[in-house]
Amino acid sequence: MKVTVNLPREQKDIIVDALKVYQEAIRKISAGSDFQNEHLNYTDFDIIGLSGIFSDMGVDIRVEMTEEVHDKFVHNHGVDFPEYV
């Protein structure tokens, strides 16, 4: 059996904020370099898409896992899997 959770807006906003910080960091690294890092350029582009996915009000993000993964979450990560209501 699978456990499925719809990620609430507040959690998606945290991810968007984190992506913005990550994007700013890689842009500063790229700007301060004498050469263009192709990997960072692709990552920057991917962040734009991911930010759009997580910030769009019409997109639902679902987290799906087996019951076994859910039950071992606290052991694997040191925190209970969040319960969203």
CORQUI-V740345 format. One line per field, one symbol per residue. phi: phi as a letter, one per 30 degrees, with the letter a starting at -180 (. if undefined). psi: psi as a letter, one per 20 degrees, with the letter a starting at -180 (. if undefined). A space follows every 50 residues. Layout:
# CORQUI-V740345
phi->???
psi->???
This chain:
# CORQUI-V740345
phi->.ccbbdddeedddddddddddddeddddddddcdbdcedddddedddedd ddddcddccccccbaddddddcedddbiaddeccc
psi->qqpppppqghhhhgggghhgggggghhggghjqiqpogghghggghhggh hgghiphjpppppprrhggghjghhhijqqpqop.
